[in-house]
Amino acid sequence: MKKHLGILLRCVVSIGILYFIFKAIFEKESPEHPWTVGAAKLWHDLTSPDPLWLLAGMAFFAVICVVNVVRWQIILRVQHIELSYRRATELFFIGHFFNSFMLGSTGGDVVKAYYAAQETHHKKAEAVMTIIIDRLVGLIGLFAVAAVMMLANLRLLFGNEQLRPMAVSVVSILGVLLFCLFVGFWPGLGKFLHDWREHVFHRGHKRQAWRKLFSEERLDHWSERFAGIRENVKKMIGAYQAYAAHKPALIKTFLLALVTHVTLIFSAICFGKSLGIEVDLGFYFVMVPAINCIAAVPITINGLGVREGLFVAAFAAGGVPNEKALLLSLLGFAASLFFSVIGGVVYLLFERTHPSVAQIEAAPDE
């Protein structure tokens, strides 16, 4: 129930932000008739992009998908999960489909991890960890690109009142990510969790304190339940640290993550060209990764709304009209949805010989 409420809240926030963005742009275009004249102009711009540049942007998106599959496959092999490139590609697109379209209790990462585990008869913990590691490596690559571009353009970012809050936000998120990395690579993390559990549940005076709040039966129940969770967490930590110790895989996946995010910038450049946006190419290299860093924070569904607002605010500093900046962001989102639809087709074919999503949700943890 709480998860559904969280998803609903994120949807409301996304819709609310988009409403105010559209309203502000339309009123600027025509204060008297914002939802007719303003909307008509936006629709005209949306339906008349340069098709060659549009196709080029889509082609770069396709390259991103290929690179991401290769990256995930490397991480799978570190955990001794062998999948063919074809099968890994199928699972990647299926996961992408559910991440984009299914806002219910089953996310694309869960579906992808489940199928990966079933393919090789591994326990779910290791398969789930490959998804987490893949996401983490992707974030590290994103923030690395953003950090390098920001360092090279500090005067632009901190000297502009519109861009300064974005720069501060990216630096703050980067700090949190570095802290999480430090904790994750800490060899004593597993022992710390074990000692903490013993301290909370089994030390005599601590147990007496807990008994004042809970019955003996309930305390035993939660202790046993936590023990099961702890075992899964322990396996995940082991998988994570095994990956961290595998230097060749670490380097390869990091480099592929850099390729992903640089290619994403080229895709945005092509979409911008298709809309007739005239701005220095270096501006894209600074703004696109910085925007994606903030949009990666799960405030809204797929960053929708937050990303559009950031594009409008950031590209306004480069002299780009608000409606063009908004369309640039929406074109990138539409490209992602296009490849998600491909994932839906793959899933329809894949489901005939594999468990359905409902069966995945009902399956017990191994």
C-alpha positions as CSV (number, residue, x, y, z in Angstrom):
1,M,0.0,0.0,0.0
2,K,2.8,2.4,1.0
3,K,4.6,1.6,-2.3
4,H,1.5,2.4,-4.4
5,L,1.0,5.7,-2.5
6,G,4.6,6.6,-3.2
7,I,4.1,5.9,-6.9
8,L,0.9,7.9,-6.9
9,L,2.6,10.8,-5.2
10,R,5.5,10.8,-7.7
11,C,2.9,10.7,-10.6
12,V,1.1,13.7,-9.1
13,V,4.4,15.6,-8.7
14,S,5.4,14.8,-12.3
15,I,2.0,16.0,-13.7
16,G,2.0,19.1,-11.4
17,I,5.5,20.2,-12.5
18,L,4.7,19.6,-16.2
19,Y,1.4,21.6,-15.9
20,F,3.2,24.6,-14.4
21,I,6.0,24.4,-17.1
22,F,3.5,24.2,-20.0
23,K,1.4,27.0,-18.4
24,A,4.3,29.3,-18.0
25,I,5.5,28.8,-21.5
26,F,2.0,29.1,-23.1
27,E,1.3,32.3,-21.1
28,K,4.6,33.8,-22.2
29,E,3.6,33.1,-25.9
30,S,0.1,34.4,-25.6
31,P,-1.2,35.8,-22.2
32,E,-4.7,36.1,-23.5
33,H,-5.0,32.6,-25.0
34,P,-2.3,30.4,-23.5
35,W,-3.9,27.0,-24.1
36,T,-4.8,27.7,-27.7
37,V,-2.2,30.0,-29.4
38,G,0.7,28.8,-27.1
39,A,-0.2,25.1,-27.5
40,A,-0.6,25.5,-31.2
41,K,2.9,26.9,-31.6
42,L,4.4,24.2,-29.4
43,W,2.6,21.5,-31.5
44,H,3.9,23.1,-34.7
45,D,7.5,23.0,-33.4
46,L,7.0,19.4,-32.3
47,T,5.7,18.2,-35.6
48,S,8.2,19.9,-37.8
49,P,11.7,18.7,-36.7
50,D,14.4,18.0,-39.3
51,P,13.9,14.2,-39.9
52,L,17.6,13.5,-40.6
53,W,18.8,14.9,-37.3
54,L,15.9,13.2,-35.6
55,L,17.0,9.8,-37.0
56,A,20.6,10.6,-36.0
57,G,19.4,11.2,-32.4
58,M,17.5,7.9,-32.4
59,A,20.6,6.1,-33.8
60,F,22.7,7.3,-30.9
61,F,20.0,6.0,-28.5
62,A,20.3,2.6,-30.2
63,V,24.0,2.7,-29.6
64,I,23.4,3.4,-25.9
65,C,21.2,0.3,-25.6
66,V,23.9,-1.9,-27.2
67,V,26.6,-0.5,-24.9
68,N,24.4,-1.0,-21.8
69,V,23.7,-4.6,-22.7
70,V,27.5,-5.3,-23.0
71,R,28.1,-3.6,-19.7
72,W,25.5,-5.7,-17.9
73,Q,26.8,-8.9,-19.5
74,I,30.3,-8.1,-18.1
75,I,28.8,-7.7,-14.6
76,L,26.9,-11.0,-15.0
77,R,30.0,-12.9,-15.8
78,V,31.8,-11.6,-12.7
79,Q,29.0,-13.3,-10.7
80,H,29.4,-16.4,-12.9
81,I,26.0,-15.9,-14.6
82,E,26.5,-16.8,-18.2
83,L,23.9,-15.3,-20.7
84,S,24.2,-15.1,-24.4
85,Y,24.3,-11.6,-25.9
86,R,20.9,-12.3,-27.5
87,R,19.3,-13.4,-24.2
88,A,20.9,-10.5,-22.3
89,T,19.5,-8.1,-25.0
90,E,16.0,-9.6,-24.6
91,L,16.1,-9.2,-20.8
92,F,17.5,-5.6,-21.1
93,F,14.7,-4.5,-23.3
94,I,12.1,-6.2,-21.2
95,G,13.4,-4.4,-18.1
96,H,13.4,-1.1,-20.0
97,F,9.8,-1.7,-20.9
98,F,8.6,-2.3,-17.4
99,N,10.7,0.6,-16.0
100,S,9.0,3.0,-18.4
101,F,5.4,1.8,-18.5
102,M,4.6,-0.4,-15.5
103,L,4.2,1.9,-12.5
104,G,2.8,-0.9,-10.2
105,S,4.6,-3.1,-7.7
106,T,6.9,-4.9,-10.2
107,G,9.7,-2.8,-11.6
108,G,11.7,-3.6,-14.7
109,D,14.8,-4.3,-12.6
110,V,13.0,-7.0,-10.6
111,V,11.7,-8.6,-13.8
112,K,15.1,-8.5,-15.4
113,A,16.9,-9.9,-12.3
114,Y,14.3,-12.7,-11.9
115,Y,14.7,-13.9,-15.5
116,A,18.5,-13.7,-15.3
117,A,18.4,-15.9,-12.2
118,Q,16.0,-18.4,-13.8
119,E,18.2,-18.7,-16.9
120,T,21.2,-19.9,-14.9
121,H,19.5,-21.4,-11.8
122,H,21.3,-18.9,-9.6
123,K,19.8,-17.5,-6.4
124,K,18.1,-14.2,-6.8
125,A,20.5,-12.3,-4.5
126,E,23.4,-12.5,-7.0
127,A,21.2,-11.6,-10.0
128,V,19.6,-8.7,-8.2
129,M,23.0,-7.5,-7.2
130,T,24.1,-7.3,-10.9
131,I,21.2,-4.9,-11.5
132,I,22.2,-2.8,-8.5
133,I,25.9,-2.8,-9.6
134,D,24.9,-1.9,-13.2
135,R,22.8,1.0,-12.0
136,L,25.6,2.2,-9.7
137,V,28.2,2.0,-12.4
138,G,25.9,4.0,-14.7
139,L,25.5,6.7,-12.0
140,I,29.3,6.8,-11.4
141,G,29.9,7.2,-15.1
142,L,27.2,10.0,-15.3
143,F,28.7,11.9,-12.3
144,A,32.2,11.5,-13.7
145,V,31.2,13.1,-17.0
146,A,29.2,15.8,-15.1
147,A,32.1,16.5,-12.7
148,V,34.7,16.8,-15.5
149,M,32.5,19.1,-17.5
150,M,31.6,21.2,-14.5
151,L,35.2,21.6,-13.4
152,A,36.1,22.8,-16.9
153,N,33.2,25.4,-16.8
154,L,33.1,26.6,-13.2
155,R,32.9,30.2,-14.2
156,L,29.8,29.6,-16.4
157,L,28.0,27.5,-13.8
158,F,28.7,29.5,-10.6
159,G,28.8,32.9,-12.3
160,N,25.2,32.5,-13.6
161,E,22.3,32.9,-11.1
162,Q,20.2,30.5,-13.1
163,L,22.8,27.7,-13.2
164,R,24.3,28.1,-9.7
165,P,21.5,26.1,-7.9
166,M,22.0,23.2,-10.4
167,A,25.7,23.1,-9.9
168,V,25.3,23.0,-6.1
169,S,22.7,20.2,-6.4
170,V,25.0,18.1,-8.6
171,V,28.0,18.6,-6.2
172,S,25.7,17.6,-3.2
173,I,24.5,14.4,-4.9
174,L,28.0,13.5,-5.9
175,G,29.0,13.8,-2.3
176,V,26.3,11.3,-1.2
177,L,27.3,8.9,-4.0
178,L,30.9,9.0,-3.0
179,F,29.9,8.2,0.6
180,C,27.8,5.2,-0.5
181,L,30.7,4.0,-2.6
182,F,33.1,4.2,0.4
183,V,30.6,2.2,2.6
184,G,30.0,-0.4,-0.2
185,F,33.7,-1.0,-0.7
186,W,34.4,-1.2,3.0
187,P,35.5,-4.9,3.7
188,G,34.1,-4.8,7.2
189,L,30.5,-4.0,6.2
190,G,29.3,-7.6,6.5
191,K,30.8,-7.9,10.0
192,F,29.3,-4.6,11.0
193,L,25.8,-5.6,10.1
194,H,26.2,-9.0,11.9
195,D,27.5,-7.3,15.1
196,W,24.7,-4.7,14.9
197,R,22.0,-7.4,14.7
198,E,23.6,-9.2,17.7
199,H,23.8,-6.0,19.6
200,V,20.1,-5.1,18.9
201,F,18.4,-8.4,19.3
202,H,20.5,-10.7,21.5
203,R,22.4,-8.8,24.1
204,G,20.6,-9.4,27.4
205,H,19.9,-5.8,28.5
206,K,19.0,-4.8,25.0
207,R,16.6,-7.7,24.6
208,Q,14.9,-6.7,27.9
209,A,14.4,-3.2,26.5
210,W,12.9,-4.5,23.3
211,R,10.6,-6.8,25.4
212,K,9.1,-3.8,27.0
213,L,7.8,-2.8,23.6
214,F,7.1,-6.1,22.0
215,S,6.0,-9.6,23.1
216,E,8.6,-12.4,23.3
217,E,6.9,-14.1,20.3
218,R,6.9,-11.0,18.2
219,L,10.5,-10.2,19.1
220,D,11.5,-13.8,18.0
221,H,9.6,-13.4,14.8
222,W,11.3,-10.2,13.9
223,S,14.7,-11.5,14.9
224,E,14.2,-14.5,12.6
225,R,12.9,-12.3,9.8
226,F,15.8,-10.0,10.1
227,A,18.1,-12.9,10.0
228,G,16.7,-13.9,6.6
229,I,17.0,-10.4,5.3
230,R,20.5,-10.2,6.7
231,E,21.6,-13.4,4.8
232,N,20.3,-11.9,1.5
233,V,22.1,-8.6,2.3
234,K,25.2,-10.5,3.1
235,K,25.1,-12.3,-0.3
236,M,24.6,-9.0,-2.1
237,I,27.5,-7.4,-0.2
238,G,29.7,-10.3,-1.2
239,A,28.6,-10.1,-4.8
240,Y,29.3,-6.3,-4.8
241,Q,32.7,-6.7,-3.2
242,A,33.6,-9.5,-5.6
243,Y,32.9,-7.1,-8.5
244,A,34.9,-4.4,-6.8
245,A,37.8,-6.8,-6.5
246,H,37.6,-7.7,-10.2
247,K,39.7,-4.8,-11.6
248,P,39.4,-5.6,-15.3
249,A,35.6,-5.7,-15.1
250,L,35.6,-2.6,-13.0
251,I,37.6,-0.7,-15.6
252,K,35.6,-2.0,-18.6
253,T,32.2,-1.3,-17.1
254,F,33.3,2.2,-16.0
255,L,34.6,3.0,-19.5
256,L,31.4,1.7,-21.1
257,A,29.4,3.9,-18.7
258,L,31.3,6.9,-19.9
259,V,30.6,5.9,-23.5
260,T,26.9,5.7,-22.6
261,H,26.6,9.2,-21.2
262,V,28.8,10.9,-23.8
263,T,26.6,9.2,-26.5
264,L,23.6,10.5,-24.7
265,I,25.0,14.0,-25.1
266,F,25.4,13.5,-28.8
267,S,21.9,12.2,-29.0
268,A,20.7,15.5,-27.3
269,I,22.8,17.5,-29.8
270,C,21.1,15.8,-32.7
271,F,17.6,16.4,-31.2
272,G,18.5,20.0,-30.6
273,K,19.6,20.4,-34.3
274,S,16.4,18.8,-35.4
275,L,14.5,21.6,-33.5
276,G,16.7,24.3,-34.9
277,I,18.3,25.1,-31.6
278,E,21.5,27.2,-32.1
279,V,23.8,26.9,-29.1
280,D,27.5,26.1,-28.6
281,L,28.0,22.3,-28.6
282,G,30.1,22.6,-25.4
283,F,27.0,23.9,-23.7
284,Y,25.3,20.5,-24.2
285,F,28.4,18.7,-22.7
286,V,28.0,20.8,-19.5
287,M,24.2,20.9,-19.2
288,V,23.0,17.4,-20.3
289,P,25.0,15.4,-17.7
290,A,24.3,17.9,-15.0
291,I,20.5,17.8,-15.7
292,N,20.5,14.0,-15.8
293,C,22.4,13.9,-12.4
294,I,19.5,15.7,-10.7
295,A,16.8,13.9,-12.7
296,A,18.3,10.6,-11.5
297,V,17.0,11.4,-7.9
298,P,13.7,9.5,-7.7
299,I,11.4,12.4,-7.0
300,T,9.1,11.8,-10.0
301,I,8.4,9.0,-12.4
302,N,11.5,8.5,-14.6
303,G,12.5,12.1,-13.8
304,L,9.6,13.4,-15.8
305,G,8.8,17.0,-15.0
306,V,12.0,17.6,-13.1
307,R,14.1,17.0,-16.2
308,E,11.9,19.2,-18.3
309,G,12.0,22.1,-15.8
310,L,15.8,21.8,-15.6
311,F,16.1,21.8,-19.4
312,V,14.0,25.0,-19.7
313,A,16.0,26.8,-16.9
314,A,19.4,25.6,-18.0
315,F,19.1,26.2,-21.7
316,A,17.5,29.6,-21.1
317,A,20.9,30.6,-19.8
318,G,22.2,29.8,-23.3
319,G,19.6,31.9,-25.0
320,V,17.4,29.0,-26.1
321,P,13.6,29.7,-26.1
322,N,11.7,27.9,-23.4
323,E,9.4,26.0,-25.7
324,K,12.5,24.7,-27.7
325,A,14.2,23.6,-24.5
326,L,11.0,21.8,-23.3
327,L,10.7,20.0,-26.7
328,L,14.4,19.0,-26.5
329,S,13.8,17.2,-23.2
330,L,10.5,15.6,-24.4
331,L,12.2,14.3,-27.6
332,G,14.8,12.5,-25.4
333,F,12.0,11.0,-23.3
334,A,10.1,10.0,-26.4
335,A,13.2,8.2,-27.8
336,S,13.5,6.3,-24.5
337,L,9.8,5.3,-24.7
338,F,10.3,4.1,-28.3
339,F,12.9,1.6,-27.2
340,S,10.6,0.7,-24.3
341,V,7.9,-0.3,-26.8
342,I,10.4,-2.6,-28.5
343,G,10.9,-4.2,-25.0
344,G,7.1,-4.7,-24.8
345,V,7.1,-6.6,-28.1
346,V,10.1,-8.7,-26.9
347,Y,8.2,-9.5,-23.7
348,L,5.1,-10.6,-25.5
349,L,7.2,-13.2,-27.4
350,F,9.3,-14.0,-24.4
351,E,6.3,-14.6,-22.0
352,R,5.1,-17.6,-24.0
353,T,7.8,-19.8,-22.6
354,H,8.6,-18.0,-19.3
355,P,6.7,-17.0,-16.1
356,S,4.4,-14.0,-16.3
357,V,5.0,-10.9,-14.2
358,A,2.2,-12.0,-11.8
359,Q,4.1,-15.3,-11.2
360,I,7.3,-13.4,-10.6
361,E,5.5,-11.2,-7.9
362,A,4.2,-14.4,-6.3
363,A,7.5,-16.3,-6.4
364,P,9.2,-16.7,-3.0
365,D,12.8,-15.5,-2.5
366,E,15.4,-18.2,-2.9
